[in-house]
Structure formats: C-alpha cells, structure tokens
Amino acid sequence: MTRKVRVGIIGLGFMGTTHYGIHKSNPKAEITAIADVDAAKRKGDIRKVIGNIGGGDNSKPMDLTGIKTYADGMDLINDPNVDVVDICVPTFLHCQYAVAALKAGKHVFCEKPLARNVKEAEAIIAEAKKSDKFFTVGMCIRYWPEYSYTRELYKSGKLGKLRSATFTRLSPNIAGNAWKNWFMDGKLSGGALLDLHLHDADAVRFFFGRPQSVTSFGMNSRSSDGTMDHVITNYEFGNGTLVAAEGGWAAAKGVPFEMSFQIICEKATVVFNSSGFKIYYENGKVEEPKPANPALPTGWHEELDYFLGCVQKNKRPDKFITLDEMLDSMKIITAEQQSADKRKTVKIKY
C-alpha cells in the first residue's frame, strides 16, 4: 500500500483553509501539522476567514485532532513528520518560507503568486533547481478543468488559427478580508495586478507561449498606496492576433466574482463564463463539454492531487507548469506594471 504524503500547511486564511479541506478529502494526503500566527485558528476557529469567491463553511471549527499546531511556520518546516510544506501565507512571506523549506529537505507547494517580485522569484527557483525535492506554485487556472480542456483542444489544432482571446477576472472589493488587511497594501501584496490578474497573464503564457510585449492600463481606487486595483492589458505576439486580459478587485462587495474567457479561432469560438462552457463551431455545431472530474472538481483539487501524486511516485512535476514558466509569468506581470506606470508599451525581458 502506498504511504500517504504527510502535509504541513502554513497559513490558515482563505486559501490555507481551502487547501486543508481538499487535503482532508484526498486519500493521498495526511495533514500532520498546521501553523498560523492566530491562536484561534490554531484551535480550529476559522470564523474570521473570508474569501472573494465563496468557499467552504467557516462557521464550524476544523477538527485538528492528531494534528500538530505551531505559531511559527519555521517550526513546522523543521517537523520531521512533514513531507510537503504547503505555503499559504501572504505573498511577501513566500520567499523566506519556500527557500527555508527547500533547504530543510521538504517538498514545497507554494500558493500563488510565486513571490512579491522577480528577484525573490529567482531566489526560489534557484533553490528549487538545486534541491532534490519537488517545488511547484499554485497557478490553479492551468489546472482548472475548462481552461486545461480548452488549451489542449487549441494545441491539438482542432480550433484552427487563433484570431483573438480575452480573459477576465473581476472580484468584489476584498478590503478587510485578510490578516492586517495585507491585500490592500501593495508593498505586501502587489495589488490586484499580482494577486489576481496574474492568473490570466499566466493563462496567456500557458495557452499561447511567451508574449513579446505588453500594453497595460491601470487604476487605483481601493489600495492604500496607489497600487493598481484594476488592470487591462494587451499582449503582443507579433502575429496579428488580439490577446487581452482584464482583472481587478475595485467593484463593490456585493458584486459576484467573475472568471471567464472567449477564444476565437478560425474553426470555432470557445466561451466560458457564468452561463456555462460551450464551443461554437463555424459550421453551426455547438458542444457543451463536461471536463470536470467529480472527484477533482476545481483547479485547486487538481493541482494538489497532481503534486501529491508526484511525491508518492517520486516523479518531478512538469505536466502543467515548469520552473522557468513560473518565472516567465512574474516577468510578464512586472512588464505590465512598468507599462501602466510609463503609459507605453513595454518589451518583456525574459
């Protein structure tokens, strides 16, 4: 019988508690430790946890029976009963915990974004390449059923040549949703550009390869330091296609979360939004695929299950994202920030 992977989770905010629930339901995993600075969360009280896209029931306490609890994530990293360190802390802390966990000989799953900036991302990637342990980042849209299905369909050539693609990710205002309101401090979070819009910038990279340059426009209405709360970007590939993405968290708190895309190709148009997932062919045929696996209904389930499977099989993860692609997406986002700041097109430096 294959041994379960012993998982330690650092950070019990929205993503940490989401990961907790997913690991608890996955037969490949055993949660052996958690760490959080909040004493109430270390007792299983997650009533303060708020997300922008819904989630599990946080009114009931987590059952932490048999799970070691730590106030300091570094103590969890040094726990010999942890195989995988699942990092779900605020972005500005990713580098120190990821590097420390790799140095301690742990496999590491790090929530997105990889790091606060390219320099920190490069430090993590360098350590991951030196390590004989596995590292990945939670770019869950690469694993999300509708996105991964469409990407494979596009790569197969069945859709024909790309004409245009638009990706959208719009959140209600998340001020006050997290520890010390860190999302609203751009120095800590990178604003909506890095924390939210990154998903679609990475989806552009995942679907179509490296864009040559970006032209971005952004505005601030929520963050305390002028960081972008809403961004619209055009990605230039030099082949005449129109590829754009829009993201932000400037809307009022009652606005529903939106993630969607429309990809127009020679032979068909693929649409994913709140109304469903459909492929409209030029000959009039319409398909409505059902790509989600009931056992792994979201990209979060898929990415964690895949990583756990790689650890069990001792097979380095490379199916959905490589270390170099992780760095690419950070560089694309950096160019977008520069473009919006300078109000001009910026060539991306890979």
Secondary structure by P-SEA (a helix, b strand, c coil): ccccbbbbbccccaaaaaaaaaaaacccccccbbbbccccccccccccccccccccccccccccccbbbbccaaaaaacccccbbbbbccccaaaaaaaaaaaabbbbbbcccccccaaaaaaaaaaaaaccbbbbccccccccaaaaaaaaaaaacccccccbbbbbbbbcccccccccccccccccccccccccaaaaaaaaaaccccccbbbbbbcccccccccccbbbbbbbcccccccbbbbbccccccccccccbbbbcccbbbbbcccbbbbbccccccccccccccccccaaaaaaaaaaaaaaacccccccccaaaaaaaaaaaaaaaaaaaacbbbbbcc
